[in-house]
Amino acid sequence: MDRRMFLSVAAAAAPALGAAALSADLPKYRTVSRFKPVPQSGMPGRYAGSVVRVRSENAIDTATEKIHVPAIRDMISQGMRGLTGMNDERDAWRSFFDPSDVVGIKVNCSGAPEVMSSPEVVAEIVRNLITVGVPAKNIWVYERFPDQMATVKYENFVPDGVHVDGIEKTRTSVLGYDPATYVEVDFFGEDDTRSMMVRHVTERFTKIINVPNMKDHGASGVTGCLKNIAYGNFSNVARSHQFSKTNTLSFIGTLASTEPLRSKTVLNIMDGMRGVWHGGPFLHEKRFRFYPKQMLFGTDPVAMDRLLLDVIEAKRKQENAISVWERSPQNVHQGFDHDPNANNFVREPGHIEFAANLGLGTYDLARIKEKAIQL
């Protein structure tokens, strides 16, 4: 993404999700949790409606894909200070975390090793946590699938003692999930209608940092803060989309709203070193990769994802691809990941506004306060 596109006013024509859509024939959800909301904690958090965007042309070499660590360090420092209004980055981090916390860092590795939560970004987050007194043994970098994490090798970038953990040691194993905390819904008559929350979230973590990417998604429209924190912390979620139909419109927000996930997710740092403008969540072709060279910081996942929509939409427009809002059944067919003018599902980018209506954040661009920092 060039500087002109970065500085342009949001241009995506995002249709409003009206009352009719909200009252449509949505799936019937049953949420079971023993946890109560923590007042003024979690999503949308203390900086509801605010997003800091930091861009650095030197953050990544697009030819070699080598990330410039000093630039990442500066971007995160600027982002955290810009978000909190504090002059010292240590004070900014201390305003969120203290030495007694057990912090989960939810990464995204579904497109690894090409596009994922960059290990250099994760390492800098860990460094800052340790600087403000959080012990290495109290930090967990985690994702659902260990085989995806293994391609990134986060353990080579973080200090000894930091845990790097994949939840499902074998695919479909439920041992890493809490059977007492789940969302139950029948989408297509599937045998297993429960999605259980990651056990670390209910039993170990006191706080979570969400580190998503800037990615297109064939079912939900985009994968940002909301989808990473929702689908990445529950079992049995891919069942939400089948054939051309997807229930991501309502499922993502419903999962993200479930306690204690909602209250414990106190910070979102969106990694936009690399992105995917088509074919997500899995990257199949290099031509669909791009380099926004930016990071978003906030406590409000809805506001951040609303800005992400415009990043993906602008890139798709630049590539003469159909809009992320294109929902015509005529454009739905197999092979979408190789054809930017086709979809595999009727996309649901409206999941972001749906989440806003659940109280997870601010969707209206006119009410989102964005601070842009160009390094």
Phi and psi in degrees as a GROMACS rama.xvg file:
@    title "Ramachandran Plot"
@    xaxis  label "Phi"
@    yaxis  label "Psi"
@TYPE xy
-83.7427  170.825  ASP-2
-61.2447  -37.2617  ARG-3
-62.0449  -42.7257  ARG-4
-67.4952  -38.2101  MET-5
-61.3867  -39.0972  PHE-6
-88.6306  -7.63893  LEU-7
-67.8871  149.753  SER-8
-67.9948  141.78  VAL-9
-50.5302  128.37  ALA-10
-114.669  -6.02275  ALA-11
-67.5778  132.801  ALA-12
-87.8211  82.2357  ALA-13
-82.5668  110.712  ALA-14
-62.4814  143.436  PRO-15
-75.3138  141.044  ALA-16
-88.5478  97.824  LEU-17
-76.017  175.477  GLY-18
-60.1882  -32.9859  ALA-19
-62.7023  -41.701  ALA-20
-66.5731  -38.3423  ALA-21
-69.3702  -28.227  LEU-22
-99.7476  11.2139  SER-23
-67.2923  -178.629  ALA-24
-76.8909  74.5041  ASP-25
-81.6718  157.298  LEU-26
-58.6699  153.817  PRO-27
-95.2281  111.388  LYS-28
-97.8235  144.478  TYR-29
-127.225  112.89  ARG-30
-100.893  128.736  THR-31
-119.71  118.914  VAL-32
-155.335  141.187  SER-33
-90.2637  -1.6804  ARG-34
-95.8784  143.351  PHE-35
-103.564  151.972  LYS-36
-59.9087  144.236  PRO-37
-96.0981  117.139  VAL-38
-54.6337  135.792  PRO-39
58.1167  29.6305  GLN-40
-126.488  154.669  SER-41
73.8147  -150.822  GLY-42
-84.8095  129.787  MET-43
-84.7736  -3.95098  PRO-44
81.8788  -175.091  GLY-45
-72.3978  -18.1736  ARG-46
-115.602  47.1594  TYR-47
-56.5292  132.562  ALA-48
81.2349  0.410756  GLY-49
-112.845  138.298  SER-50
-138.643  135.169  VAL-51
-107.59  126.296  VAL-52
-111.396  123.975  ARG-53
-119.768  127.791  VAL-54
-124.86  139.074  ARG-55
-137.445  121.097  SER-56
-63.1383  -25.42  GLU-57
-90.6289  4.94135  ASN-58
-66.1532  -34.3767  ALA-59
-147.731  139.513  ILE-60
-86.1519  113.581  ASP-61
-71.0292  -20.091  THR-62
-76.3903  -44.2681  ALA-63
-100.113  -14.9331  THR-64
63.7194  19.9211  GLU-65
-80.2686  128.846  LYS-66
-87.6441  137.129  ILE-67
-90.2043  103.803  HIS-68
-59.9669  -44.0859  VAL-69
-57.9634  -35.3054  PRO-70
-66.9174  -40.4579  ALA-71
-61.9611  -43.3416  ILE-72
-60.8736  -42.4182  ARG-73
-67.6266  -41.1658  ASP-74
-61.5499  -43.9573  MET-75
-69.1726  -38.5327  ILE-76
-61.9617  -47.6229  SER-77
-63.7696  -40.7934  GLN-78
-64.8717  -44.2419  GLY-79
-70.3085  -37.902  MET-80
-71.2183  -36.5599  ARG-81
-66.4557  -36.4821  GLY-82
-69.483  -45.4051  LEU-83
-89.6213  -18.5202  THR-84
77.6393  13.295  GLY-85
-97.0852  145.62  MET-86
-79.6379  -28.0998  ASN-87
-105.541  123.942  ASP-88
-61.3975  -29.4535  GLU-89
-64.9622  -38.2228  ARG-90
-65.766  -36.7412  ASP-91
-61.7867  -45.6585  ALA-92
-69.3169  -37.3212  TRP-93
-64.8982  -25.1227  ARG-94
-69.6875  -15.5152  SER-95
-107.555  -35.3144  PHE-96
-133.315  147.923  PHE-97
-134.03  169.455  ASP-98
-59.9859  -17.8003  PRO-99
-83.1442  -10.6572  SER-100
-73.6006  147.946  ASP-101
-111.107  113.982  VAL-102
-108.032  124.333  VAL-103
-95.4316  132.009  GLY-104
-109.082  104.54  ILE-105
-84.6107  105.417  LYS-106
-91.7813  172.293  VAL-107
-125.721  117.038  ASN-108
-122.038  14.7203  CYS-109
-64.9611  -25.9196  SER-110
-103.99  10.4844  GLY-111
-66.2127  150.778  ALA-112
-92.3329  7.48893  PRO-113
-80.6124  -50.9053  GLU-114
-129.193  123.008  VAL-115
-164.799  176.715  MET-116
-64.9126  110.675  SER-117
-58.0925  132.645  SER-118
-60.9541  -29.2641  PRO-119
-67.6283  -36.7434  GLU-120
-67.7631  -45.6904  VAL-121
-61.7706  -41.4738  VAL-122
-62.0512  -37.9139  ALA-123
-70.8388  -35.5287  GLU-124
-62.5914  -45.3989  ILE-125
-61.2463  -43.5259  VAL-126
-58.1845  -43.0334  ARG-127
-67.3643  -38.0338  ASN-128
-62.0694  -43.9757  LEU-129
-66.8331  -36.9067  ILE-130
-59.0188  -35.3872  THR-131
-94.0514  14.8091  VAL-132
101.609  -0.348205  GLY-133
-74.6646  120.288  VAL-134
-63.5068  147.415  PRO-135
-54.9788  -38.3247  ALA-136
-68.0889  -12.294  LYS-137
-98.6174  10.9725  ASN-138
-115.819  128.786  ILE-139
-125.909  116.45  TRP-140
-91.1564  122.217  VAL-141
-142.451  157.135  TYR-142
-155.522  162.93  GLU-143
-67.3843  -41.4739  ARG-144
-113.144  114.104  PHE-145
-65.0044  -28.1505  PRO-146
-66.5267  -34.3824  ASP-147
-70.2677  -42.2043  GLN-148
-62.7776  -35.174  MET-149
-61.421  -27.6175  ALA-150
-74.7446  -16.1208  THR-151
-93.8997  -36.6613  VAL-152
62.6653  53.0365  LYS-153
-56.4714  -31.2972  TYR-154
-61.2704  -21.3834  GLU-155
-80.7748  -8.13611  ASN-156
-112.185  -14.768  PHE-157
-112.905  158.113  VAL-158
-65.1123  158.642  PRO-159
-57.8008  141.898  ASP-160
101.992  -25.7146  GLY-161
-72.892  132.467  VAL-162
-85.0145  135.617  HIS-163
-120.427  112.646  VAL-164
-135.276  128.314  ASP-165
-97.6542  132.525  GLY-166
-72.9332  -49.7852  ILE-167
-90.4752  95.7972  GLU-168
-60.1896  -33.9022  LYS-169
-129.324  144.1  THR-170
-57.0846  135.381  ARG-171
76.5722  0.651297  THR-172
-65.1645  138.548  SER-173
-106.557  6.25287  VAL-174
-64.8908  -26.3542  LEU-175
-88.4035  9.30412  GLY-176
-118.122  153.829  TYR-177
-91.8885  111.447  ASP-178
-69.0286  -10.1774  PRO-179
-96.4547  -1.01142  ALA-180
-131.629  108.574  THR-181
-158.782  164.672  TYR-182
-116.34  126.6  VAL-183
-110.251  131.671  GLU-184
-162.994  142.819  VAL-185
-105.907  110.485  ASP-186
-89.1292  -53.1439  PHE-187
-130.542  22.2602  PHE-188
79.4119  24.322  GLY-189
-67.618  156.037  GLU-190
-68.4745  -44.0703  ASP-191
-100.29  111.803  ASP-192
-105.566  11.1467  THR-193
-112.257  139.384  ARG-194
-117.8  114.42  SER-195
-97.0585  146.915  MET-196
-77.9914  147.421  MET-197
-54.8429  130.972  VAL-198
-63.2873  -34.5975  ARG-199
-56.2011  -37.9469  HIS-200
-66.8107  -41.3631  VAL-201
-83.1611  -26.6927  THR-202
-115.955  -17.6856  GLU-203
-124.136  -54.1149  ARG-204
-69.9037  142.048  PHE-205
-98.1666  -26.6076  THR-206
-148.034  155.805  LYS-207
-131.01  137.12  ILE-208
-107.486  125.163  ILE-209
-96.9616  122.582  ASN-210
-123.737  77.9922  VAL-211
-84.126  177.204  PRO-212
-108.945  -179.203  ASN-213
-102.147  98.4376  MET-214
-137.89  140.072  LYS-215
-69.0772  155.797  ASP-216
-143.935  131.899  HIS-217
-65.372  -25.2819  GLY-218
-102.37  -47.0121  ALA-219
-93.4561  -4.45006  SER-220
94.3036  -56.5023  GLY-221
-141.108  156.475  VAL-222
-110.678  111.949  THR-223
-131.834  -139.239  GLY-224
-61.8388  -48.9012  CYS-225
-64.7662  -48.8065  LEU-226
-68.7132  -38.3122  LYS-227
-63.6047  -40.7979  ASN-228
-78.0217  -28.6623  ILE-229
-82.9914  -64.6521  ALA-230
-67.556  -23.3342  TYR-231
-82.7704  -3.09231  GLY-232
-124.431  13.7838  ASN-233
-136.032  151.697  PHE-234
-81.8187  162.527  SER-235
55.8642  49.5476  ASN-236
-103.331  -24.2203  VAL-237
-64.4225  -16.1064  ALA-238
-64.2594  -11.0203  ARG-239
-69.814  -19.824  SER-240
-126.499  133.846  HIS-241
-149.961  137.704  GLN-242
55.2395  -125.114  PHE-243
-97.3126  -5.28567  SER-244
-94.6763  132.451  LYS-245
-129.516  142.196  THR-246
-105.098  20.0792  ASN-247
-63.5865  -23.208  THR-248
-49.2023  -48.8786  LEU-249
-105.946  -23.3821  SER-250
-70.8396  -41.0303  PHE-251
-60.6993  -50.9372  ILE-252
-65.3751  -36.0736  GLY-253
-63.1891  -43.9363  THR-254
-65.4029  -46.6805  LEU-255
-63.7373  -25.4706  ALA-256
-80.4158  -10.9275  SER-257
-74.2731  132.307  THR-258
-82.2431  145.203  GLU-259
-93.1118  6.03731  PRO-260
-56.3225  -44.2339  LEU-261
-61.4187  -47.4699  ARG-262
-73.1461  -27.91  SER-263
-85.3269  -18.067  LYS-264
-83.7682  94.329  THR-265
-100.189  -12.5099  VAL-266
-151.122  137.457  LEU-267
-120.675  127.361  ASN-268
-125.663  104.329  ILE-269
-86.4955  123.337  MET-270
-90.2192  107.98  ASP-271
-111.856  35.7552  GLY-272
-65.5169  -51.1435  MET-273
-119.586  153.882  ARG-274
-142.244  171.335  GLY-275
-125.802  122.003  VAL-276
-98.813  -10.8063  TRP-277
-159.62  149.386  HIS-278
91.5818  4.30597  GLY-279
-72.7689  158.69  GLY-280
-84.7155  -16.7432  PRO-281
-95.3066  133.889  PHE-282
-88.7927  117.672  LEU-283
-105.576  -30.3492  HIS-284
-132.312  135.579  GLU-285
-61.6247  -28.2033  LYS-286
-64.5952  -16.888  ARG-287
-94.8262  5.85636  PHE-288
-92.6357  143.746  ARG-289
-144.441  174.54  PHE-290
-129.838  85.2027  TYR-291
-63.4022  -27.1572  PRO-292
56.125  41.098  LYS-293
-144.268  163.104  GLN-294
-135.006  144.728  MET-295
-112.255  141.795  LEU-296
-127.656  136.525  PHE-297
177.15  172.357  GLY-298
-105.721  -9.20756  THR-299
-102.605  103.389  ASP-300
-70.2067  -28.3525  PRO-301
-68.0255  -48.6837  VAL-302
-60.1477  -41.5113  ALA-303
-66.2939  -42.4731  MET-304
-69.1456  -30.4309  ASP-305
-63.9132  -39.2199  ARG-306
-70.2976  -35.1937  LEU-307
-60.4901  -39.9938  LEU-308
-51.7854  -42.2713  LEU-309
-72.4604  -31.9619  ASP-310
-63.2275  -48.4542  VAL-311
-66.9808  -42.9544  ILE-312
-63.0138  -42.2683  GLU-313
-63.5615  -40.8523  ALA-314
-67.8563  -40.899  LYS-315
-63.9298  -38.8333  ARG-316
-64.0539  -41.6929  LYS-317
-60.6544  -33.1506  GLN-318
-92.7623  8.66126  GLU-319
58.5294  36.0493  ASN-320
-97.7927  158.428  ALA-321
-64.7348  156.173  ILE-322
-64.1183  150.483  SER-323
-64.6763  -17.6901  VAL-324
-89.5886  -0.460914  TRP-325
-70.7494  116.302  GLU-326
-123.545  18.0802  ARG-327
-68.8096  130.635  SER-328
-59.6179  -25.3577  PRO-329
-65.0708  -22.2849  GLN-330
-95.8528  8.02379  ASN-331
-98.5624  117.51  VAL-332
-163.186  166.61  HIS-333
-66.0161  155.005  GLN-334
87.9711  14.3774  GLY-335
-58.1882  -32.1626  PHE-336
-69.8126  -14.1969  ASP-337
-106.165  -8.15531  HIS-338
-125.864  107.228  ASP-339
-69.7688  -2.39106  PRO-340
-110.993  26.093  ASN-341
-140.125  153.656  ALA-342
-122.555  150.576  ASN-343
-89.9203  -22.3753  ASN-344
-136.37  165.508  PHE-345
-76.7499  105.547  VAL-346
-61.8257  153.35  ARG-347
-129.182  62.862  GLU-348
-64.3671  -13.8636  PRO-349
-65.9445  -5.24575  GLY-350
-61.2958  -25.0862  HIS-351
-71.3881  -45.8259  ILE-352
-66.608  -35.6531  GLU-353
-59.6896  -43.1859  PHE-354
-63.3107  -35.5969  ALA-355
-61.9527  -39.254  ALA-356
-69.9628  -15.0097  ASN-357
-89.0418  1.33776  LEU-358
89.7554  15.0483  GLY-359
-86.3363  -6.99993  LEU-360
163.151  -168.192  GLY-361
-105.233  125.408  THR-362
-103.065  -34.8332  TYR-363
-64.7077  117.755  ASP-364
-56.8132  -33.5793  LEU-365
-65.5474  -20.2634  ALA-366
-105.243  -1.67895  ARG-367
-89.1854  124.966  ILE-368
-96.3586  107.212  LYS-369
-105.032  131.74  GLU-370
-111.59  116.91  LYS-371
-101.842  129.25  ALA-372
-121.814  120.666  ILE-373
-106.697  118.492  GLN-374
